[in-house]
């Protein structure tokens, strides 16, 4: 069972090499065990196409030859950038929309935020993704991702190496028959 807390949600992505200044005082930002254990929890119902999205997505859809249908794309942080942070993109797939097989020279992390989706690394079984699931696409490893047939699917796509932010698309797309054989949940 998945649960969510009735509080604001946030995603924090930070540089693992970051070290706080000597004057940093964590006590200002701590949450006590008593407070955490007292938060009200409700069972999380996986979102479908009629539910709102965690993050604001562009109102207009985008059609690209590397997707089999429309998507919504927000380039939150492009790489390279002055902060040397990874690229961060919010992608919303309409029901049944998937992308072509592709690789990322620097690798990629996907953080599922809404709906039900899929991710598959070449030679491995497809994974069903729900909000909160995180998958790693290693550098130069062919994979694809997209939405389940009856659900929008949204994820944050994080480029893991700002020095290598590219994507290399193939002309290969999962066939309709292969897609129809994927697990539903």
KEZA-311024 format. One record per residue (C-alpha): x, y, z. Coordinates in steps of 0.25 Angstrom, whole numbers, plus 5000, padded with zeros to 4 digits. Each point is the difference from the previous one (the first is absolute). Example, Ala and Ser with C-alpha at 12.3 -4.5 7.8 and 13.67 -1.06 7.14 Angstrom:
BEGIN
+------+------+------+
:   xx :   yy :   zz :
+------+------+------+
: 5049 : 4982 : 5031 :
: 5006 : 5014 : 4998 :
+------+------+------+
END
This chain:
BEGIN
+------+------+------+
:   xx :   yy :   zz :
+------+------+------+
: 5000 : 5000 : 5000 :
: 5005 : 5014 : 4997 :
: 4997 : 5012 : 5009 :
: 5002 : 5015 : 4999 :
: 5001 : 5010 : 5011 :
: 4989 : 5011 : 5000 :
: 5011 : 5011 : 4999 :
: 5007 : 5007 : 4989 :
: 5008 : 4991 : 4991 :
: 5014 : 5004 : 4995 :
: 5011 : 4994 : 4992 :
: 5015 : 5004 : 5004 :
: 5011 : 4997 : 4990 :
: 5014 : 5003 : 5005 :
: 5014 : 4999 : 4997 :
: 5006 : 4988 : 5008 :
: 5013 : 5007 : 5001 :
: 4994 : 5012 : 5007 :
: 5005 : 5003 : 5014 :
: 4993 : 5010 : 5009 :
: 5008 : 5012 : 5005 :
: 5005 : 4999 : 5014 :
: 4989 : 5009 : 5005 :
: 4989 : 4991 : 4995 :
: 4990 : 4997 : 5011 :
: 4991 : 4988 : 4997 :
: 4992 : 5001 : 5012 :
: 4993 : 5011 : 4993 :
: 4994 : 4990 : 4990 :
: 4998 : 4988 : 5008 :
: 4987 : 4993 : 5002 :
: 4999 : 4992 : 5012 :
: 4996 : 4985 : 5001 :
: 4987 : 5004 : 5008 :
: 4996 : 5010 : 4989 :
: 5003 : 4990 : 4989 :
: 4992 : 4989 : 5006 :
: 4988 : 5009 : 5003 :
: 4998 : 5004 : 4985 :
: 4987 : 4995 : 4995 :
: 5001 : 4990 : 4989 :
: 4990 : 4996 : 4989 :
: 5001 : 4988 : 4991 :
: 5005 : 5005 : 4986 :
: 4991 : 4997 : 4988 :
: 5008 : 5000 : 4988 :
: 4996 : 5011 : 4991 :
: 4993 : 4998 : 4986 :
: 4998 : 5009 : 4988 :
: 4989 : 5008 : 5007 :
: 5009 : 5004 : 5012 :
: 5008 : 5013 : 5001 :
: 5015 : 4999 : 4999 :
: 5010 : 5002 : 5011 :
: 5007 : 5011 : 4992 :
: 4995 : 5010 : 4991 :
: 5002 : 4996 : 4985 :
: 4999 : 5008 : 4988 :
: 4986 : 5002 : 4995 :
: 5004 : 4996 : 4985 :
: 5004 : 4987 : 4995 :
: 5012 : 4997 : 4992 :
: 5002 : 4990 : 4989 :
: 5013 : 4994 : 4997 :
: 5005 : 4989 : 4991 :
: 5006 : 4993 : 5011 :
: 4987 : 4998 : 5007 :
: 4987 : 4993 : 4995 :
: 4991 : 5011 : 5005 :
: 4999 : 5013 : 5007 :
: 5008 : 5004 : 5013 :
: 5001 : 5012 : 5009 :
: 5014 : 5004 : 5003 :
: 5006 : 5010 : 5009 :
: 5015 : 5003 : 5000 :
: 5001 : 5003 : 5014 :
: 5016 : 5001 : 5000 :
: 5008 : 4999 : 4988 :
: 5014 : 4994 : 5000 :
: 5011 : 5005 : 4999 :
: 4996 : 5012 : 5009 :
: 5008 : 5010 : 5009 :
: 4997 : 4991 : 5013 :
: 5006 : 4988 : 4993 :
: 4987 : 4993 : 5004 :
: 4994 : 4988 : 4992 :
: 4989 : 5003 : 4990 :
: 4986 : 4998 : 5006 :
: 4988 : 4998 : 4991 :
: 4985 : 4998 : 5004 :
: 4994 : 4991 : 4989 :
: 4985 : 4996 : 5000 :
: 4996 : 4989 : 4990 :
: 4986 : 4998 : 4996 :
: 4993 : 4987 : 5002 :
: 5007 : 4989 : 4991 :
: 5011 : 5010 : 4995 :
: 5015 : 4994 : 5001 :
: 5013 : 5005 : 4995 :
: 5010 : 4993 : 4990 :
: 5012 : 4992 : 5005 :
: 5011 : 5009 : 5004 :
: 5013 : 5002 : 5008 :
: 5005 : 5011 : 5009 :
: 5016 : 5002 : 4999 :
: 4999 : 5005 : 5014 :
: 4989 : 4991 : 5006 :
: 4987 : 5004 : 5005 :
: 4991 : 4999 : 5012 :
: 4985 : 4999 : 4999 :
: 4991 : 5004 : 5012 :
: 4986 : 4996 : 4998 :
: 4990 : 5011 : 5005 :
: 4986 : 4996 : 4994 :
: 4992 : 4989 : 4994 :
: 5005 : 4986 : 4995 :
: 5012 : 4999 : 4990 :
: 5010 : 4991 : 4995 :
: 5015 : 4999 : 4999 :
: 5009 : 4990 : 4993 :
: 5014 : 4998 : 4999 :
: 5004 : 4992 : 4987 :
: 5001 : 4985 : 5003 :
: 4992 : 5001 : 5014 :
: 4985 : 4999 : 5003 :
: 4992 : 5013 : 5000 :
: 4998 : 5006 : 5013 :
: 4986 : 5006 : 5004 :
: 5002 : 5014 : 5007 :
: 4991 : 5007 : 5010 :
: 5002 : 5013 : 5007 :
: 5013 : 5000 : 5009 :
: 5007 : 4989 : 4992 :
: 5014 : 5004 : 4995 :
: 5008 : 4993 : 4989 :
: 5014 : 5002 : 4996 :
: 5003 : 4999 : 4985 :
: 5015 : 4998 : 5000 :
: 5009 : 5008 : 4990 :
: 4999 : 4995 : 4985 :
: 4990 : 4989 : 5004 :
: 4988 : 4999 : 4990 :
: 4986 : 5001 : 5007 :
: 4986 : 5006 : 4998 :
: 4989 : 5005 : 5009 :
: 4986 : 5005 : 4999 :
: 4985 : 4999 : 5004 :
: 4991 : 4988 : 5003 :
: 4988 : 4999 : 4990 :
: 4990 : 5006 : 5010 :
: 5008 : 5010 : 5008 :
: 5008 : 5013 : 4998 :
: 5014 : 4998 : 5005 :
: 5010 : 5011 : 5005 :
: 5014 : 5000 : 5004 :
: 5012 : 5009 : 5003 :
: 5011 : 4996 : 4991 :
: 5014 : 5003 : 5006 :
: 5013 : 5001 : 4992 :
: 5010 : 4993 : 5009 :
: 5012 : 5006 : 4994 :
: 5000 : 5015 : 4996 :
: 5012 : 4999 : 4992 :
: 4993 : 4989 : 4991 :
: 4985 : 5005 : 4999 :
: 4997 : 4994 : 4986 :
: 4989 : 4990 : 4996 :
: 5003 : 4991 : 4989 :
: 4987 : 4995 : 4993 :
: 4998 : 4988 : 4992 :
: 4990 : 4997 : 4989 :
: 4994 : 4988 : 5008 :
: 4987 : 5001 : 5007 :
: 4993 : 4989 : 5008 :
: 4990 : 4993 : 4991 :
: 4985 : 5001 : 5003 :
: 5000 : 4985 : 5003 :
: 5012 : 5001 : 5010 :
: 4993 : 5012 : 5006 :
: 4987 : 4992 : 5002 :
: 5007 : 4989 : 5007 :
: 5006 : 5009 : 5011 :
: 4994 : 4998 : 5014 :
: 4989 : 5010 : 5004 :
: 5004 : 5002 : 5014 :
+------+------+------+
END
